[in-house]
Amino acid sequence: MSEITVQEAKEIIAAEIENLVRRNREPEWMTRIRYKALEAFERAPHRDPIISEDELLRFIAKPEIAGVPENIESLDDLPPEMKALLDRLGISEVEQKYIAGLAVQTDTGVIYNEFLKEWEKKGLIVLPMEEAVKRYPDVVKQHFLQMFRADESKMAAYHTAVWNGGIFLYVKEGLKVPFPLHLFFLIQESALAQAPHIIIIAEPNSEFHLIEGCTAPVLVKHSLHLDMTEAYIRDGAKAQLTVLQNWPEYVHTRPMTRARIGKGARFINTTVGLGTGRSNIANPKYWVDENGYVELNGIILGQKDWYVDLGGEMYLQGRGAAGINASKAVIMDDSTVITRGIIRAEAPRAKGHISCDALLMSDRATMETYPGLVSKVDDAELSHEAAIGKIREEELFYLMSRGLSEEKATQLIVKGFLEPMLKDIPMEFLVEIRKIIELAVSGGM
């Protein structure tokens, strides 16, 4: 494809906005937000370390992905290697259709939608973002793009202009949702969009656990996926977000997450990156009020020549605010994993800890870690620790002496290394996660 200019990209984005407005029949106020972002796109800075501005403009022009069939109507149309991988994972035929991006409706999906309608009467609202914009415009207006600026980067401007898909989650005050919200079907549908937008609102003293997607479509046509999440965790609320990523290797992902944690509130965000795509760049930001607590957990599986750069900034703004930023990475082949964590103590008695552990499985793999601790008060407690190493020969020798093959022994050590961070994930997801880890370690991915 020949090079395109910023002006030509803006014309492409404008055409995409017109298509979205017409299809979604969205209110005028949202359309104005899109066009303001379009104007910001030209002047916004571009700071991506992997995707140059020229490459970004080509992504906007949506080049075709080599090797991906145009028309996928059944599982038989999948490339043989993709179908073989799904079979090795033991995934059911129904789930394989969702992973492949096939538009099918199952009885399970229908039942689940009816189930959510009953809970909506109790104060739990789970909707596609396009529908929430029309049904709850005042609430969405108050929260949409309140933690981001469209002009802060070209990626943010592009997302804001063409956002499409995503989830609106609202939990009313005092409501404690007694079951994890498995938004597999809604998220799978949204994952086909290039830029889903997610808004989470947990009113005071509410509780919930949201599991965002199991796997992403292996046949997503977009080479660049920009999702944006804004979470508002009010005073006394307890919220847990578990994000399971399994992207195809030709997709660049740029997850943008920001959250405000109220007084005495707790927010635990766990990301399991089993497939982070060709490159994954993220820098989530959290603002924590008095006696609030945020925990950021990251599990990263680096394979092939993938490039993963995960940041995380915490602003402990209230007295007694606390935060933990912990990551565990298994790095193979020629992949590179970089972790950056910054904790800023801005109020008395703030506490923060950064932990980075990595297991190198190849002499060509690279791990870098950059912890940052900043205190503006004299009684903050901030600490960090990092450990990078390989599997010890004595561990392998012991397990192999007990009758395990080297491959099985290696798999067991890797799973044991990651297991502490998987404690809150439901068993049905754990089974698949463990299978993916086993395949990756044995070279079956």
KEDODREN-767681 format. One line per field, with one value per residue (C-alpha): x, y, z. Coordinates in steps of 0.25 Angstrom, whole numbers, plus 5000, padded with zeros to 4 digits. Layout:
u: (X_...) .
v: (Y_...) .
w: (Z_...) .
// end
This chain:
u: (5000_5005_5007_4996_4996_4990_4979_4976_4975_4965_4956_4956_4953_4942_4936_4936_4930_4918_4916_4916_4906_4897_4897_4896_4886_4894_4890_4897_4905_4913_4915_4921_4931_4935_4937_4945_4954_4956_4960_4970_4976_4984_4991_4992_5006_5010_5019_5017_5031_5027_5017_5022_5012_5013_5010_4998_4993_4994_4986_4975_4974_4972_4982_4978_4984_4992_4988_4974_4962_4952_4940_4939_4925_4929_4940_4944_4948_4959_4973_4978_4988_4977_4967_4978_4981_4967_4965_4978_4973_4960_4951_4936_4931_4921_4933_4942_4932_4932_4947_4948_4939_4927_4914_4905_4895_4894_4884_4894_4895_4880_4878_4889_4883_4870_4877_4883_4870_4865_4877_4875_4862_4872_4881_4891_4892_4901_4899_4907_4912_4904_4891_4895_4898_4883_4877_4885_4890_4892_4900_4909_4911_4916_4926_4930_4945_4946_4959_4965_4967_4965_4977_4987_4992_4988_4984_4974_4969_4967_4960_4950_4947_4943_4940_4931_4926_4929_4922_4914_4914_4907_4905_4895_4899_4899_4897_4906_4906_4908_4914_4925_4920_4925_4923_4929_4918_4917_4932_4934_4925_4932_4945_4942_4942_4955_4953_4943_4940_4937_4931_4930_4922_4922_4913_4917_4918_4915_4922_4925_4935_4936_4943_4945_4946_4952_4959_4959_4955_4967_4962_4960_4963_4969_4984_4982_4973_4970_4961_4959_4953_4949_4946_4939_4940_4932_4934_4934_4932_4939_4942_4950_4953_4960_4964_4968_4976_4979_4981_4986_5001_4998_4990_4996_4988_4988_4979_4976_4971_4969_4962_4958_4957_4948_4950_4951_4949_4956_4960_4967_4971_4977_4982_4986_4993_4994_4994_4998_4999_5011_5012_5005_5007_4999_5001_4989_4987_4980_4976_4973_4966_4967_4969_4966_4973_4977_4984_4990_4994_5000_5003_5010_5014_5024_5026_5033_5037_5026_5028_5021_5023_5014_5014_5005_5004_4998_4995_4992_4985_4977_4982_4985_4983_4991_4995_5002_5007_5012_5015_5020_5026_5030_5038_5042_5048_5052_5041_5044_5036_5037_5030_5029_5022_5022_5015_5014_5011_5004_4997_5001_5002_5002_5007_5012_5020_5025_5028_5034_5038_5042_5045_5054_5052_5062_5076_5070_5058_5059_5054_5055_5048_5048_5041_5039_5035_5032_5028_5023_5021_5031_5023_5020_5024_5029_5037_5040_5047_5050_5056_5060_5065_5064_5059_5069_5076_5074_5059_5058_5067_5059_5045_5051_5057_5042_5039_5035_5040_5048_5036_5026_5035_5037_5022_5020_5031_5025_5011_5016_5023_5010_4999_4999_4993_4982_4976_4963_4960_4949_4952_4946_4956_4967_4966_4968_4979_4987_4986_4991_5003_5006_5005_5014_5025_5025_5026_5012_5007) .
v: (5000_5014_5024_5032_5046_5050_5058_5045_5038_5048_5046_5031_5033_5043_5033_5022_5032_5034_5019_5017_5029_5024_5009_5012_5024_5030_5044_5057_5059_5046_5050_5063_5056_5047_5059_5067_5055_5055_5069_5066_5054_5063_5071_5060_5054_5040_5033_5019_5011_5000_5006_5018_5029_5024_5010_5016_5023_5010_5002_5013_5010_4995_4987_4972_4962_4952_4937_4940_4935_4946_4938_4929_4922_4910_4904_4896_4909_4912_4910_4896_4901_4910_4898_4889_4898_4900_4885_4883_4893_4884_4896_4892_4894_4905_4913_4910_4918_4930_4930_4929_4941_4934_4941_4930_4931_4920_4916_4919_4934_4935_4930_4938_4951_4948_4945_4959_4965_4960_4965_4979_4980_4979_4990_4982_4988_4981_4986_4988_5002_5007_5003_5010_5023_5023_5017_5024_5037_5045_5035_5032_5047_5048_5037_5036_5041_5047_5041_5042_5054_5051_5060_5053_5044_5040_5026_5032_5042_5030_5022_5033_5036_5022_5015_5003_4992_4991_4989_4998_4992_4999_4993_5001_5005_4994_4983_4971_4962_4948_4942_4946_4953_4945_4954_4944_4946_4961_4963_4953_4961_4974_4969_4969_4984_4991_5001_4996_5006_5000_5008_5002_5009_5002_5011_5012_4999_4990_4978_4970_4962_4964_4954_4961_4951_4937_4937_4947_4943_4937_4943_4958_4966_4978_4979_4989_4988_5000_4997_5008_5005_5015_5010_5018_5010_5019_5019_5006_4998_4985_4982_4972_4972_4960_4961_4949_4952_4942_4950_4946_4948_4958_4968_4980_4983_4996_4994_5007_5006_5017_5016_5024_5017_5024_5025_5011_5004_4992_4990_4977_4977_4964_4962_4949_4951_4937_4943_4958_4959_4965_4976_4980_4994_4998_5009_5008_5019_5018_5030_5025_5032_5031_5017_5012_5000_4996_4983_4981_4967_4963_4950_4950_4939_4944_4936_4936_4951_4958_4971_4974_4987_4988_5001_5004_5017_5018_5032_5030_5043_5040_5037_5022_5019_5007_5000_4987_4985_4971_4963_4950_4947_4934_4939_4929_4929_4943_4951_4964_4967_4981_4984_4998_5002_5015_5018_5032_5035_5048_5047_5042_5028_5023_5009_5003_4991_4987_4973_4968_4953_4947_4933_4933_4920_4924_4930_4940_4945_4959_4964_4978_4984_4999_5001_5015_5020_5035_5041_5055_5051_5047_5035_5027_5013_5009_4997_4989_4975_4969_4955_4950_4936_4922_4909_4903_4890_4884_4886_4879_4868_4865_4865_4856_4846_4845_4839_4852_4855_4868_4874_4871_4875_4889_4890_4887_4898_4908_4906_4906_4919_4926_4919_4929_4939_4930_4928_4936_4931_4922_4907_4907_4918_4912_4899_4906_4915_4903_4896_4909_4909_4895_4896_4909_4902_4890_4898_4894_4908) .
w: (5000_4996_5008_5012_5019_5032_5024_5016_5029_5035_5022_5025_5040_5036_5027_5038_5047_5038_5036_5051_5054_5043_5048_5063_5062_5073_5079_5074_5087_5084_5070_5074_5083_5071_5062_5073_5074_5059_5059_5071_5063_5054_5066_5076_5079_5074_5084_5081_5082_5072_5063_5055_5050_5036_5041_5049_5037_5029_5040_5039_5024_5028_5020_5018_5027_5019_5020_5026_5018_5013_5016_5028_5029_5037_5045_5032_5026_5037_5033_5037_5047_5054_5055_5060_5071_5076_5076_5084_5094_5096_5093_5090_5076_5080_5087_5075_5066_5075_5076_5061_5060_5054_5056_5063_5074_5085_5095_5106_5101_5100_5114_5120_5114_5120_5133_5133_5130_5143_5151_5144_5153_5165_5160_5152_5138_5127_5113_5100_5100_5088_5095_5108_5101_5096_5109_5120_5113_5125_5133_5121_5118_5133_5131_5116_5114_5128_5131_5117_5107_5092_5089_5098_5087_5073_5079_5089_5078_5068_5079_5083_5068_5064_5077_5074_5083_5098_5111_5121_5135_5146_5160_5169_5183_5193_5183_5185_5172_5177_5165_5155_5142_5131_5119_5109_5098_5099_5100_5088_5080_5083_5081_5066_5067_5066_5078_5089_5100_5114_5126_5140_5151_5165_5174_5189_5197_5184_5180_5167_5160_5144_5136_5122_5111_5111_5097_5085_5071_5064_5051_5055_5043_5050_5052_5063_5074_5083_5095_5106_5120_5130_5144_5155_5169_5179_5194_5201_5188_5185_5170_5163_5148_5142_5127_5119_5107_5096_5083_5070_5067_5056_5065_5072_5084_5092_5105_5112_5126_5137_5150_5162_5175_5186_5201_5207_5193_5188_5173_5169_5154_5149_5134_5129_5115_5109_5095_5095_5080_5072_5082_5095_5101_5113_5124_5133_5143_5157_5166_5181_5192_5207_5212_5198_5192_5178_5173_5159_5156_5142_5137_5124_5114_5104_5091_5078_5075_5083_5090_5103_5110_5122_5131_5143_5150_5164_5171_5186_5188_5201_5215_5217_5202_5198_5185_5180_5166_5164_5151_5147_5133_5126_5114_5102_5089_5084_5092_5100_5112_5119_5132_5138_5151_5157_5171_5175_5190_5192_5205_5219_5223_5208_5206_5192_5187_5173_5170_5157_5155_5142_5137_5125_5116_5105_5104_5093_5102_5108_5121_5126_5139_5143_5157_5161_5175_5178_5191_5195_5209_5220_5226_5213_5212_5198_5194_5182_5178_5165_5161_5148_5146_5139_5143_5152_5148_5161_5161_5147_5152_5164_5156_5146_5156_5161_5147_5139_5126_5124_5116_5127_5138_5131_5130_5145_5149_5140_5145_5159_5157_5152_5160_5172_5163_5158_5171_5168_5154_5152_5150_5136_5131_5139_5131_5118_5123_5128_5115_5107_5117_5115_5099_5099_5108_5099_5087_5082_5080) .
// end
